[in-house]
Amino acid sequence: MPAWLRWGLGLFLFAAIIGVPWIHYRATYAHSKRFREVTPDRFYRCGQLTADGFREVIDRYHIRTIINLQNEAKDPLIPQTYYDRQTKVHESALCESLGVKYVLLEPDLLPRNQIPENHPVVIDEYLKILEDPNAYPILIHCKAGLHRTGLLTAIYRMEYEGWSVGASVRELRANGFGDSNCNLANDYVVQYLSIYKRRNEGKKEGD
């Protein structure tokens, strides 16, 4: 067998064994990037999906509201699929075409001299959305679906499901926030979790 043919067969086998599965993995990842069910029929989280990924999630879970937390991409221009990156649509336009409410929230930090008396304003904006029973089911996402998404999911857990800060931190770490980032040296962890007080905390039954 000629050397060029051996090399050609070797490259073909490499592409078949390694390349094709890798491309399939990347396509699947982009389609449903870190999608997780937080509370069945109520609350879901993910990273930035493709347009087809959003369509599938919206249809399957009957999503009514999508909250985008990307300060750097206030109305992302997203590809249809991993394979079709030329055809793009703005996320707000996609939501409108599917009858879904699109909301942009921009996670912020307070100046350090305001800690621990206050929490970031975006938390109040977020809670107003969560107070609306017609907003559910809700899908919340940022770019990676790890940090900003994790923090505001933790607010939801503490406010509506009674989770402790410790339980919320454990879920953050389990979902990829990272042990080295998820501690009191992180300003976001301090302002969004450690000083957060539930609105009904301290109230007695019947108040």
Secondary structure, 3 states (H helix, E strand, C coil): CCHHHHHHHHHHHHHHHHHHHHHHHHHHHHHCCCCEEEECCCEEEECCCCHHHHHHHHHHHCCCEEEECCCCCCCCEEECCCCCCCCEEEHHHHHHHCCCEEEECCCCCCCHHHCCCCCCHHHHHHHHHHCCHHHCCEEEECCCCCHHHHHHHHHHHHHHHCCCHHHHHHHHHHCCCCCCCCCCCCHHHHHHHHCCCCCCCCCCCCC
